[in-house]
Amino acid sequence: MLEALRRHAGVVSLHDLCLLYLYELCSPRLESIMAGMLSQNPALGDVFGRQWKENRLKTQANYVLFDMVGEILSLADGIVVHSHYALNKLRATYGTNATSKIAVIPHFAPSLKYTSRLDARRRLGLPADETIVLTSGFATRAKRFDWLIDALEVLLQRGIPFRWIHAGEERPAEFPLREILERHPLLRQVSTITGYVSESDLDAYIVAADIVVNLRFPSVGESSGTLARAFSAGRCCIVNDTAAYTEIPREAAVHIPIFDTVPALIRAMEALLRDTALRALFGERAQHYARNALSLRTVARQYSDVVDAVHRPRPMRATPSPRRSPKGQPSSRATVARVEIDKAAQLDASELRRRISGIDGAFEAILWFDSADDVARYSLDAPGLLQGAFGPHVTIETVRFLPRPSGRNWSSDRADGSDAVGLSILGRAHGWRP
């Protein structure tokens, strides 16, 4: 999809506000990712990019600091996000002009195959009389199973019966759910982790549930498709009062604060588990929200309006003619940018970077020195200078010496007869930034 956007532009529905993982999957070279990091934040991008490239050190901070959405904003004709929080977050990062073509359209709530709780439970082999608390999707740290486990353990100690089902796959590297449950034997006896389930089975688990818990912290502005399905099924839902979730109507879901969360979660779940009518009330309001604001018809109409607005006729713009070779045929060779710098030994890394900035794609940078001895001293006095000058987003492919060209007027000729020497650096800049 990213390659299609690069080729054709168009309207993008941006479901996730952090795309660094996407670039990791589809970028043939790490340097192109470094370019995106530098573009978003030159100072931090340089530091974190070098750590990643040179020391193979990548942390969770990378995914917080570098969302890699800049290319999407620049290429797309129109962009759809699912919340005003998402719009405001992108606006704060990239500015008003870059986000002027963003429209907010909520995540749609699909109609589910199952409508009867009993039918869904029969399909899944679940008892008809149990009260079921459901979580779903990949078991990641951000879904705050730690908060939920602590709350459920207290509820069991208070004698409140329920079964907790997690319909989804574990990610032990992020949150070892089964391992942690072993430390809570009381809760482990009433818990089920299904592993990965099909879409049809996920719908059945949602319809079979009494309470759907969808906690998130920290949130990067994502909207939950599972939560939209739970609204459609008319289920009582519990969410954290943060990011995009704050925009869900208060009558459609139970909002839990992100501070002192466990005590608030215990109070809310105890009330809901003890009161069938209260659960039903939240479920009815959730379903009303889904059938109106989140209905396929409503959301489709909003998408149609965005697409129509993007593709209204515009004034024709002149298209530049392709570059021609001397024989009149389009040139197939990529242009190699070339920069020459005299007296390179007098420059530090920042000045060198300033002089060679602005190049994108294949390049040759030639640094001229008075002699080979000057190159040696320069290398010893300023180790790592080339890496500092070119940045982590640049691939240096070849470094070679060049002899002094004849016929060139040099600023000084050495008395010892030694000749000037050039250092030629061939490489490629993946989205060069000053």
N, C-alpha and C positions, 0 to 999 in steps of 0.2 A: 504493500500500500504506500509506503514511503517513496519507493521508486516510481510508482504511478503518479504520485503528487509531483515529484520532480519533473516528470515528463509532460504532464498534462494540466497541472494546477487543479482547480475545481473547489468544491465545498468539502470541508473536513469536519467530521463530528469528533471532537476531542473528548474522549471518555476519561482518559487518565492524564493528569497534569504533570507527571514525571515520566519522561520518555528516554531517560538515560539507558535503561535496560534494553529498550528497542534498538538504540544505536549500537549497543554492544553485540546484539544478535546479527545485525545486518551490515555493519561496517567492515570492509575488508582490511582496513588498517586502523590501528589505535590512534594514529595521528589525526585522522578526521574527527574523532571524538574530542581530542585535545583542542581542535580548532573551535568546536562548539562551546567547550568550557571557557576558553579564552574570550569568545564573543560575548558570553553572558556576563562574565566577571573577569576582566583581564588580570587583576592582581591575584585573586584566589585561584583562577584557572591556571595560571602559570605555576603556582606552588603545588596545587593538588595534581596537576598534570604531570609535573616532573616526578613527583613521588610515585605516581602510578606507572609512568613509562620507564623510569630509570631504576626504581627500587621495587617495582611490582607491589606497591602498597596502595590498596584501595579500601576505603572504609565506608560505613553507612553514611557518613557525612557527605560523600559525593552525591548521593541520591537526594539529599536535602538541599544542597547548595546549587546543583546544576540540573535543571529540569529538562534542558535540551529542546525546549519548545520554540526557540527563536526561529529555526528554519521553517517550521510549520507556519508561523505567523507571517513570515516574509513571502512564502510561496503560494499560500492558499488564497483563492478569490474570496472566500467567506469561511467563517469558522463558527461552529456551534459548540457551546459548553452547556453543562447540565445545571449550573447554579450560578447565582450572583456572586457567591464566594469565589468560584473559579475565575469569573471575569475580573473581580477586584484583585485577586492574587496575581493574575497575569498582568493587569494594568500597573500594579505596584512594581513589578519586576521589569517590564518592557516599555512602559510609558503609554500615554493615551493614543498617540498616532499609530503605534504598532498593533494596538488592540481595538482600533476603531471599527474593524469589520467583524467583530465577534457578536453573536446573538446568543441569548440564553433560552434554551428549550429544555424542559425537564426530561429526565429519563422515563421512557414510556413504561406502562404497566401492562404486560400481555395478559390475554385471557388464558386461563389454565385448563388443562384437559379434565382435571378432577374438580368437582364441586362439592362432593359429599365427604365429610371427615371419616365416616364409617367405611365408605368405599375405598378411600385411600389407605386406611389402616388395614383393611382386608388384603389389599394388594401387597402391602409391605409386611404382613404377618404380625401386626402390632395389636396389643390388647385394646378393646373398645373403651375400657373404663380407666385407663391410666391418664394422668395429666402429663403432657409432653412439652418440655422446653427444648427448642431447636436452635442450633447454630449450624452454619453451613460454609462451604467454600474451603480454600486452603487455610490450614491452621497456622496463621502467621502471628508474629509478636504484636503487630498493630491492632489485631482484633481483641486484644486484652482478655485472653482466657484466664490470665492470672486473677483479674478482678472477679470474673464470673465464678471461677472455682472457689475462691474465698467466700463469696456470697452464698453459693449453693451449699457449701459445707455447713454454714451457719443455719441455713433453712432446714437441712436434714436434722441437725442437732435439736432444732425446735420441734421436730416431729411432723414437719410438713412433707407429705409424700409427692413425688414426681419422678419422671424419668427424663434424663438429659440425653439427647441424641445429637451428635455432630455428624452431619451428612456432608462429608468432604474428606480430603486427603491431608495427611500430616505433612508438615515440613520440619522434620526434627532439627535441622540445622538452625531454623529460626525459632521454633518453639516446640520442644519435645513433649507433646501433649500426653501421650501414653505414659511416658516416664514420670511426669509430674502427677498424673492421676494415681500412680502406684503409691504415692506418699499420702493419699487421701482414701484409705480403704472404704470408708463409709460411702463416699461419693462414687468410688469406682464400681461398687455393686449396682448402682442404678444408672450407669453411664454406658453409652454405646458409641463407638467410633466406626462409621461404616466404611471409610476409605472412599475413593473416588466413586461418584454415582453419575448415572446418565441424566440428561436434562429431564426426561420423563419421570425418573425416580425422584429427582430433586423436587419437582412439582408435587409429587405425591407426599413427600415428607413435609413440605410446607403446608399442604392442605390438612395433613394428619395432625399437625402441631396445635397446641393451645396458645403458646407464647413463642414468638420468634425474637431472639436476641441478636442484635447487630451492633456491637460496640466497635469504636474506632478511636484510637489515639496513639501517636499523633496521626492526624489526617493530612493528606496532601491535596484535599479538595475533591476526592473521588466520590462518585455516586454509586449506590449498590443496586445491581440488577436483581439480586435475590430479595432485597428489601421491597423493590417495586412489585415483585411477584407475590410477596406476602401481603402487601396492601391489596392487590387484586383478589387474593383469596379471602380477604376479610379477616386477617389474623391480627391479634394483639401484638404489637411490636415495641421493642425497647431499643433505644438508640442513645448515643452520647450527644450531649448538647454542645456540639462543636462543628466548625467548618460548614460544609454543605448541609449537614443534618439539622442545623438550626433553622433552615428554611422550610422544613416539614411542618405543616400545621400542628399546633399543640394538641388539638383534639384527635389527630390521626395517629399519633405515636406517643409513647412515654419517653420523655427526655431526661437523661441522667447526667448530672454535672461531671466534669472531668477532675474536680477537686473533691476529696472525701467521697470518692465514687463508690467504694464498697458499702459503707453504711447506707447511702442513698439507694443503691441497688438492692440491698437486703430489704429495706422498707417497701420499695416499689414491688418487688417480686412476691413478698409475703402477702401484700394486699391483693395482688392479682391472682396468686395461686389459691387464696382462700375464697375469692369472690368470682364466681362464674359470670354473674351479670356484668361486673365491671370489665372483665375481659371481652365479653360480647359487645359492650358499648364501644370500646376502643376499636374492635374489629369492624363494626358497622361504619364507624366514621372513617376508618382507613379505606374501606372498600368504596365509600362515597368519593373520597379523594381520588382513588385510582380510576373510577369510572368517569370522572369529570376532567380534572386537571391533567391526569396522566394517561388518558385513554388513547388508543392508537389513532383514532380519528382526529382528536385534538392535536396530538403531537405531529401527525403527518401533515396537517394543514399548516402548522408553523414551519416545518421543514420546507414545504412547498413554497411558502412565502419567501423564505430566505433564498432558495434556489432561483426563484423568479426575480428577486431584487438583484442578485449577483449577475444574472444573465440578461438584464435589460440592454437594449442596443446602446452602444457607446460610439463616440467619434472614432473613425478609423485612424490608426497610427501607422506612420511609415515604417516599413520593415527594412532594416539594413541589408544590403546585398552581400552575399557570401564572398569572402576573400578569394581572389583568383590567383592562380599560379601564373608565371610568365607565359605559359602556353594557353592561357584562357580557361583552364580547368579549375574547379574548386580545389583548394589546397587540402590535402589529407593529413599534412604534418602539423602537429600541435606547435604553437609558438612557444619558444623558450625565452623567458624574460632574462635579461642580462644586466648586471650591475657591476661596475668597476669602482674600486676605492683606492686612491693613492695614500701613502703614508699611514697604512693601517696600524702600525705599531704605536701610533700616537692616540689611538681610540680605545675607550673602554667598552664594555658590553652594551651598555644602554645607548651610547652614541652610535655604535655599530648597528644596533637594532633599528634605531631611528632612520638611519640612512638606507637600510635595505627593506624597510617596511613597505607595505602596499602591494607586494607581489602575491599572486595566487597561481597555483599550478607549477609547471616545470620551470626551473630557474638555474642560472649559473651566476654565482657571486665570485668575483675575482678580487682578492686583497693583495695589493702590491706592497712589497717590502724592499728596503734598500739592499738587503743581502740575505743570504741563507742564515748567517749568524743572527740577524735581526729576527728572523722567523723562530729560531731556537730560543732566543731570549724572551721573545713575546710569549711563546708557549709555556715557558717556565714561570714567567712573572704573572701570567693571567691564565692559570689552568682552567679548563672547562669554558673558555670564553666563547668558543663557537656554539656550544649548546646554549649558553646564555643569550647569545645574539639571535639565534634562530628560533628558539622556543620549542616546546614539546610537540607542537602541531606540525612540525617540519620533519620530513624524512631526508636525512643526508645520505646520498647514495654513493658518491665518489668524492674523494679529496685527492688532488694531485698538484704537483709543482709545475709551473710554467716558466720557460726562460724569458729573459727580457726581450721584448720585441724590438726589432731594428727600426730606426727612423723615428722613434718616439722621443720627444723632448722631456727629460727628467729634471726635476727641480734641483738635483745635486748629483754630481758624479763623484764616486769615492776615489780617494787618492790611491788606495791599495789595489785598484784595478778590479775589485769585485763587482759583479753585476747585480742589478735589481732582480728580484725573483717574485713570482706571483703564486698565490695559493688559490687554486680553482676549486670551488665547492659546488658540486652538482647535486640537485635534489628536487624535491617537490613540496610545495607549501599547500596544505589542505585547509584553505580558508584563512589566508594570512591575515594577521591583525598587528597593528603597530604596537 
